[in-house]
Amino acid sequence: MSVMLDRLASGGDELPLLAAAFGCFLVQQVLAPFQPALGEAIARRVDRRCLHRLLAVSFRRAPIPALEDPGTLDKLADIRAAFDGDLPTPGRAVAGALALVARYSQLVGAVVLVAVVLGAPAAVAVGVSALVVRFGQRGSLGRFAALWDGLAGARRRVLYLRRLAAGPEAAKEIRVLGLRGWLSERHRQASEEYLGPLWAGRRRLLAAPFLGYAAVGLAGAAYALVELARAGAGGTLTVLQLAIGAQAVLIPIRFGVYFPESDVQTQFGVQAYRALADLEARVERVSPPGAGTDPVAGAGVAARTQLVARPVAASPRGEIRFQDVHFAYPGGSPVFAGLDLTLPAGRSTALVGLNGAGKTTLVKLLAGFYRPDQGTISIDGRDLRELDGDSWHRQLAVIFQNFIRYELTAAENIGLGAPGRRGDLAAVRDAARQASVLDVLDDLPAGLATPLYSRHTGGQDLSGGQWQRVALARALFAVRAGASVLVLDEPTAHLDVRAEADFYHRFLETTAGLTSLVISHRFSTVRRADHIAVLERGRVVEYGDHDGLLASGGRYAEMFALQARHFVDLAGGGAEPYRSVGARRSTDRGGPGTVEVDR
Ligand SMILES: Nc1ncnc2c1ncn2[C@@H]1O[C@H](COP(=O)(O)OP(=O)(O)OP(=O)(O)O)[C@@H](O)[C@H]1O
């Protein structure tokens, strides 16, 4: 265009030049989409890799205590926000950096042209002022991003309240309890606590310094423009030089304030990447790479790294043993203080104790999610820390107290007990039958292919008790797939009297040949176990079978009598209702009803 202007002034033939300019314009237009397309391709590759690392750190190596740490949760929330599309991802940062290459190439080109037309001092003036504005603004953005990073906890609270208010999970309780006003006020407060410092920081870190940087940019540009005007007026420049100079000076003036295609992306995308690297480092600290795929972590890392993880054959053949186990959650008071407990192979053991006695914690230790602070847990004499985590987990079939209700079909909900065999529909049906839930599932609109989630088209939710039976079926499916240790944490908590009685009758059949651990507050569930352990003050204070513990008249007998008396009182003094729930085996010497009568 500059050459054309020059030719126009001297009356030359501008047609070939016009064609050349048009050709350049066309090439520019054709090439324009390639940069974002290339950026997109690179961003996807980088994000795929980062997502893989995130899943690896969450599923395989991240120990549960590390994942429950508030700092880690803040990091996780920010990385998730990036992959949910709320924030730029690391891939976007790389694509943004690619766009920066174009911007800086343009700046270098413009500075060279200014140098050619106006000389070195003008080129230095526009180049330096453009870089001062650029780095100043980027520095401000960096400081603002650090402030944003420091508000991760506040941001997570706002997000939690927003999801609570807008999501379906808590909707019923919010309405019934009339929490809408409270929730809205709480959300407003939390938003103020988060956004107040963020907005103040934005004004302080971004707006005010901008005025200073703008003055620097203006000074550099003004100097170059004055030089251009003087040279133009003095007649030392040709029209071509004047036209090129004017355009070249404008490029650095526009450079540096804010690049929408790269600034936020590189700043926050890199931050998301740092959060991922930080999360990996946190996990690495408690579970170094030498630890293999063992998800067990916590204390005792030094000891564990010296051990070689060994695959677990079908075990235990002899016993699972907790020996002098001491344990406290990080920052918490001791849950176990010298716990000794043996779970004999092939037998059922029930664990009873008051709320908070540590029953679920014992399951977490057994699963290796947490590590005892002192003492050992051994399987057939081998320290649990020696075993390969994944292979030990395949030996475990567990229903956790707060089992997961997957938004999947009924068959998948059961089949996930052993993902490798989830397609075996006959085995899935058998497990459902054994858990007494097959009839319920067969009656669903699409039978076992029905999604167990009423918010899916064609889906249907189940009742709490039906869900519990599905969870039991999941554990039993795992048993069918080879798990040899069955752990049932409150398996009858949601069951009606009939279902509980059914569970009670089937208990021996369900646990036959398995090393099983049953946790329950319902004595009708507990009493069928071969051994019963009473947990109190961080130790096992009583151990024996139902009859023996009743006869000894200790804590177990006391708790049992309390529960039995409650039922007898409800029934107006008769023991029948409870007896019908806990119908006894012919070998049973005692039962809830008889105890009351005996006493
Ligand atoms: N993730 C955790 N972090 C810190 N403390 C915890 C955690 N989970 C449980 N606790 C504490 O550990 C103690 C034992 O909890 P646990 O859940 O094992 O009890 P429980 O015997 O299973 O109780 P319940 O009968 O109510 O299910 C409790 O005092 C509880 O507050």
The ligand as a Tripos MOL2 file, in Angstrom:
@<TRIPOS>MOLECULE
LIG
   31    33     1     0     0
SMALL
NO_CHARGES

@<TRIPOS>ATOM
      1 N1        -11.8030  -38.3490   57.2110 N.pl3     1 LIG1
      2 C1        -11.7490  -38.1050   58.5200 C.ar      1 LIG1
      3 N2        -10.9480  -37.1430   59.0110 N.ar      1 LIG1
      4 C2        -10.8770  -36.8910   60.3370 C.ar      1 LIG1
      5 N3        -11.5680  -37.5650   61.2790 N.ar      1 LIG1
      6 C3        -12.3920  -38.5390   60.8520 C.ar      1 LIG1
      7 C4        -12.5420  -38.8610   59.4720 C.ar      1 LIG1
      8 N4        -13.4270  -39.8880   59.3610 N.ar      1 LIG1
      9 C5        -13.8050  -40.1810   60.6220 C.ar      1 LIG1
     10 N5        -13.1980  -39.3750   61.5080 N.ar      1 LIG1
     11 C6        -13.3170  -39.4360   62.9820 C.3       1 LIG1
     12 O1        -12.8640  -40.7170   63.3890 O.3       1 LIG1
     13 C7        -13.6730  -41.2680   64.4120 C.3       1 LIG1
     14 C8        -14.1770  -42.6540   63.9950 C.3       1 LIG1
     15 O2        -15.0220  -42.4990   62.8860 O.3       1 LIG1
     16 P1        -15.6940  -43.7700   62.1600 P.3       1 LIG1
     17 O3        -16.4040  -43.2670   60.9710 O.co2     1 LIG1
     18 O4        -14.6580  -44.7920   61.9560 O.co2     1 LIG1
     19 O5        -16.7150  -44.2580   63.2730 O.3       1 LIG1
     20 P2        -17.8030  -45.4190   63.2110 P.3       1 LIG1
     21 O6        -17.5420  -46.3220   64.3600 O.co2     1 LIG1
     22 O7        -17.8230  -46.0380   61.8520 O.co2     1 LIG1
     23 O8        -19.1180  -44.5550   63.4650 O.3       1 LIG1
     24 P3        -20.6340  -44.8120   62.9980 P.3       1 LIG1
     25 O9        -21.1870  -45.9090   63.8400 O.co2     1 LIG1
     26 O10       -21.2850  -43.5200   63.3090 O.co2     1 LIG1
     27 O11       -20.6270  -45.1200   61.5420 O.co2     1 LIG1
     28 C9        -14.7930  -40.2620   64.6420 C.3       1 LIG1
     29 O12       -14.4820  -39.5380   65.8160 O.3       1 LIG1
     30 C10       -14.7540  -39.3430   63.4330 C.3       1 LIG1
     31 O13       -15.0640  -38.0310   63.7940 O.3       1 LIG1
@<TRIPOS>BOND
     1     1     2 1
     2     2     3 ar
     3     2     7 ar
     4     3     4 ar
     5     4     5 ar
     6     5     6 ar
     7     6     7 ar
     8     6    10 ar
     9     7     8 ar
    10     8     9 ar
    11     9    10 ar
    12    10    11 1
    13    11    12 1
    14    11    30 1
    15    12    13 1
    16    13    14 1
    17    13    28 1
    18    14    15 1
    19    15    16 1
    20    16    17 2
    21    16    18 1
    22    16    19 1
    23    19    20 1
    24    20    21 2
    25    20    22 1
    26    20    23 1
    27    23    24 1
    28    24    25 2
    29    24    26 1
    30    24    27 1
    31    28    29 1
    32    28    30 1
    33    30    31 1
@<TRIPOS>SUBSTRUCTURE
     1 LIG1         1 GROUP 0 **** ****
